[in-house]
Amino acid sequence: MSSSQDPSTLNRRPSRTSAMTTFSMEVFDNEVVPSSLTTISPILRVANEIETERPRVSYLCRFYAFEKVHRLDQSSTGCGVRQLKTLLLQRLERAGIIAAARDVQAKLEIYTPYNFLPLDTAGASMPIMQFEEIKAAVSALWNTHGLNWPSSVEQHRHKTGDLDMLDWLKAMFGFQACILHRDNVRNQREHLILLLANSHIRLHPKPEPFNLASLDDRAVDSVMKNLFKNYKTWCKFLGRKHSLSSYGVLSHRLPQGQQEIQQRNLLYMGLYLLIWGEAANVRFMAEGVCYIFHNMAYQLHGLLAGNVSIATGENIKPSYGGGDEAFLRKVITPLYRVIEKEAKKSRHGKAPHSAWCNYDDLNEYFWSSECFSLGWPMRDDGEFFKSTSDLTQVFILILHNKQVYFGNKGKGLFS
């Protein structure tokens, strides 16, 4: 190049980047297809025209066009060929992802997500569902005879017939369901079935062959004993009668047939597991969970007994209702906010312990009969929801009472 030539008259060759900007990802027609590849223009035009109504055929047209471009110019040396190939691949990849998402959504309408037990109709032939103990536990949960369903659910139940005891508990108490990544009801249904089946398969002596299709009461009693051991200990410590009404003073108003008693036991176990499954960090306050179950189980007894409200003359309903996520929003969230508030006061463990309360400190509140002053539904001005300084005084009093208990009766629950 001559040194006398004016640099301003030099023309820069278009870069590959600028060349790519002349192509559109949305439209492929004669204006953007390189002149050397005009034979594929009709194919791409058809792909655009039918994309809305026939997305799969549109995808195949573009795929065929890409193959044809590659056969005509494998090394991509022609002007604009490499860019066209890139754009076609991007379009094909995007269409493939959308198609895969639609396929997943379509299958979700047929198949039910599960952890271990495919409880939907399509999973009935799976090997794990062939165990007699699994079948017996599943069948027992389907016994919803005598349960009064909310009118909003009754129509769906008659139409599909696919609702069991845990669905009834969800409808009455507002547990999470029908949300794929947050479906507490589905998870605890599998949990309870596996607990019952595992207990059933270990029974000795074994049930008679003709009784294998029915859930043995010994299996139910075994699971119930383990599940409510801590709850009954808590009630005994506080001098309160437990709210399990299958036996004892609360049972006289309820049917006493074998099937009715088993149904109630399963409902109590289902209720406890649904509470536990949705309790989040409140799980670390075991006696706090006992307090929640104690009150909700008492209301469950009222529902089963058909208790009538004196004020309205209608059948009683749970305090927090059965609205969408009512339990999480109205029961767990207020308790969790207390935990969160105290955790922030700890300044990541740097604050002195006297300035904040950890899980054990908060849980101590539910080891005193003072916790029942919180009421049900829980009072917003209850001791548990007060400031840390007030809570500290409450916990000191509880600790004193606990020490008196140890001094009078020897070995205590915390030793």
N, C-alpha and C positions, 0 to 999 in steps of 0.2 A: 504494500500500500504506500502510495506516495506521501511523503511528509508534508507536501504543499496542499494536500487535499483538506478541505474544510471539514473538521470533525462533525460539525452540526449537520452536514449533509449525509452522514452515514445512517443507514437504516438498520435497526436491530431486527434480527430474525425472530419471529414469534416463538415464545417458549412453549413447552409442552403443557404447562399449566394454563396459559392463556388459550391454547387450542381447545382444552377440555371445557372451557367455559362456553363454547359455542354449541355444546350438546345439552339436551334436557333429559333429566331422569324420568320425566312424566310423559313426554311425547317423542315418538320415533316416526318420522315420515320422510318424504323425499328430500326435504330441506336439510336434514341432519345426517342422513345416511350417506356415507362417502359414495362418490360417483362410481367407484369400482365395485360397489356392493348393492347396486340398485335392485338386484333380483330378490333381495330379502325385504324390500319396502312393503310389498303387499302382505307379507306374513306379519310384520310388526303392526301394520295398519289394522288388520283383523284382530290382533291381540288387544289393541286399544279399544276397539269397538265392542268387543264381547266381554271385556274384563268384569264389568259389573254383574252381568247375568250369568256368565260361565267362567268363573275365575280359574278353575282347574284347566279348562281348554286354553284360556289365555296364557296361563303359565307354560303349557306344553308348546304353544306356538313360539313363545320367546325362547324356550330351550332349543327348539328346532332351528330357530334363526341363529342362535349362538353357535350351534354345531356347524351350520352351513358357512357362517363367517369364518370359523376356524379352519374348515376344509379348504376354503378359497384362498386364505392367506394365513398359513400356520405360523409364520414368523412375525406377523403383524408389522410388515414393512410399509404397507400402503398408507397413504395419508388419511389419518383419522381412524384407522382400523383398531389400533390398540385402545384408543379412548372409547370407541363403540363397544368393544369387548368388555372393558371395565364397567361401563354403565349397564350393559346387559346383565353381567354377573351380579352387580349390586341389586338390580331390580329383581332378579331371580331369587337372590338370597332373602330379600325382604318379603317377597311373595311367599317363599317357603316357610318363613317364620310365622306369618299370618295364618297360613293354611294349617300349620302344626297347632297353633293356638286354638283355631276353630275346631280341629279334630279332638283336642283335649276337652274342650267345652262340651262337644257332642257326647263324648264318652262319659263325662261326669253326670250327664242326664240319665245314663244307663247304669253305670257302676258307682258304688258308694265307696269313698276313700276309707281305708281301715288300717289299723296297726298290726293286729295278729289274726283277727277273726273277720272274714268277709261275710257280713251278716245280711247283705242284700241278696236278692233272688239269684243273681248271676253267680254268686259264690257258694251256692248250696252244694255243688258237686266237689268243692275243694276237699282234700283229704282231712284237714283239721276239723271240718264240719261234720265228719262222719263218726266222730267219737260220741258214744251214747251219753256220756256225761255232759258234753257240750250241748247236745240236743235237749237234754233234760233241763239244763239251766236256762237255755233260750226259751223253751216252752213255758217254764215257770214265770218268766218275766212278761210273757204275753197275757197272763191272767189278769185282766183289768175288769173283771166282773164286779159290779157294784160300785165302781168309781164314777163319780159325777164329773163329767168333763165340762169345761167352759163352753158356752154356746159358740164362741169364735172358733173352737177346735172341733166341736162335735160334728159339723158338716164334713170336714176333711176326714175325720176318722171313719165315718160311715161310707165315704166315697172310696177311700183307699184301704182301710182296714189294716194299716201298717204301723200303728202306734202301740207302745207298750207302757209299762209302769214308769220308766224314766221319762218318757214323753209326757205322762200325766204330771209328774213332779215338776217338769220344766214348765208346763202350762200353768200350774198353780203357784209356783214360787219364783218364776222368772229367771231360770238358769240359762246359760248360753247354749244355743243350738243353731244348726243350719248355717254356720259360718265355717268354711273349710279349715282355716288355720286356727280357729278358736272354739271348736265344737266340744265343749265340756261334756255334754250329754252323751255324745257318741263315744268319747274316750272312756267315760266311767261305765258305760254299758259293757264294753269289752272287759274292763277291769273287774266288774262284779261277776260277769259270767265266768271268767277264768278263775277267780277266787272260789266260786261255788263248784266248778268242775274239778279243780285240783283237790278240794276237800272231799268231793264225792268219790273220786277215783281211789282215794286212800282209805275208804271205809272198811272196817273189819268188824263183824263178818260182812261180806259183800251183799248188796241187795239181791233179791231173787230176780232171775232173768226176766220175768214178766213185769217187774217193777222198774227196769232200767230206764224206761221212757219217762218216768216221773222223778222229780228231784227229791232225794231222800231228806227227811227232816233233820237227820243227824248231821248232814253236810251243812244245812242252813244254820243249825244251832252252833256248830263248830266255828263257822265264819263269824257269826254274830258275837260269840263269846270273845274272840280275839279282837274284833273291831271295836267293841264297846267296853273293853276292860278298863281303859283309862277313864272313859266317861263315867262309868259306875263308881270307880274309885273317887273321882272328883265329887260326885253327888254325895257319897258317903262322908267324905271329909267335911263338906259344907252342911251336912245334915238335911239334905234335900232328897225327896223321892225322885227317882229318874222318870223320864217321860216316855219310856218304852212300854206301850200299853198292851202288848200281846198277852202279858201275864200281870197279875197284881191288881192293885186297887183301881186302876184306870180301865181295866178290861171288861168290867161287868156290863157296860153299855154296848159292847161290840159282839158280833157273831163269834162263836167259839168253835166252829167247824175247823177241821184240819187245814183245808184249803184257805180259809179266811185268815187263820193264824199265820200260815206260811206267807200269804200275800202281804200281811202287815209287816212281818219281819223283813221281807225283801224291800218293802217301801222304806222302812227305817234305814236299812243298809244303803239303799240307793240314795236317800236323802243325805246321809253322812258323807258318802263318797262325792256327791255333787258339791256339797259345801267345801270339802277338802280340795277338790279339783279346781275350784275357782277362788280359793282363799289367798293365793299369791303369797306375799311375805307374812301374812297373818298366820300361815301354817306354823311358823316358828313360835307362835304363842298357842301351845297345845290346849291350854285350859280356856283360852279365848275362843277357840274353835268349839270346845265343849259348851261354853255359854251360848254360842250361836245355835248349836244343834239342840240344846236343851229347850230353847224357846220355840224353834221351828218344829221340833218333834211334838211338842205340846199342841201346837196349832194343827199339825198333821192329824193328831188324834181327834181334834175337834172336827176336822173335815170328814174323817172316816165315820165318826159318830153322828154326823148330821146335826151338829149343834146349831142353834138358831140365835141370832143377835136379838137382844132385848130391845135395842133402840130401833132397828129396822124391820124386825120380824122375818128377815131373810137368813139363809144359811151363812154362817160366818165365812170370812175369806182371810187369807194370810195378810198380815199387817202391811207387808211391802208389795203385795199384789204380784201378778204374773206377767207384767209387761216385759218388753224386750230388754234383757240384761238388767232387770230390776234388782236382782240379788247383788250383782257386782257393783252397780251404781249406788245402791241405797244402804247396803250392809258392809261390804268389804272396803269400798273407797273411803268412807269416813274413818274407819279404823286404820287403814293404810296411811292416811294423811297424818295421823298422830305419829306413826312410826317414822314417816319421812321427815316430819318436823323435828323430832328428837335426833334423828341421824344427822341433820344439817347442823344442829347445835353442837355436835361432837367435834366439828371441825376436823374431820378425818382422824379422830382419836386423839387430837392434841388438847382438847378441852378437858378439865378435870371431870371425873365421873359424877361428881355432885351436881354438875351443871346440866346433865342430860340423862335420859333413861334409855337403856338398851332393851332388847327383846325380853330378857329375863325380868327386868324391872317392870316393864309394862304388863308382862304376863302375871306378875305377882298380884296385880289388882284382881284378877279372876280367881285367885286362891282365897279370897275373902268373901263372906256373905254380903259385903258392901257392894259387890258387883251387881247384885240384883236390884239395887237402887237405880241402875242405869235404865232399867225397864225394857219393854219390847212393844212397839218399836223404840229404839234407843233414843233417850233424851239428848238433845244437842247440848244442854247445859249440865250433863252428867259429869261426875268427877273425872272420868277417864279422858274427857275432852278438854279438861282445864289446862292451865299453864304448867310448865315443868316444876315450878316452885310448889304449886299446890299438889301436884302429883307426888312430889318427893315426900311431903308430909303424910299423904295417904299411905304411901308405901312403907314409911317408917312405922306407922300404926299397924299395918298388916304384918310386918316383920315381927313386931312385938307380940301380936296375937299368936303368930306361928310359934314363937319361942315358948309362949305359955302352953301351947298345945303339946310341944315336945316335952316340957317339964312335967306335965300332968300325965301324959300317956306313953312316955318313953319314946321309942323309935317312931319317927314321923315319916311323912311321904317324901320329904326332901333329903333324908339322910342316906 
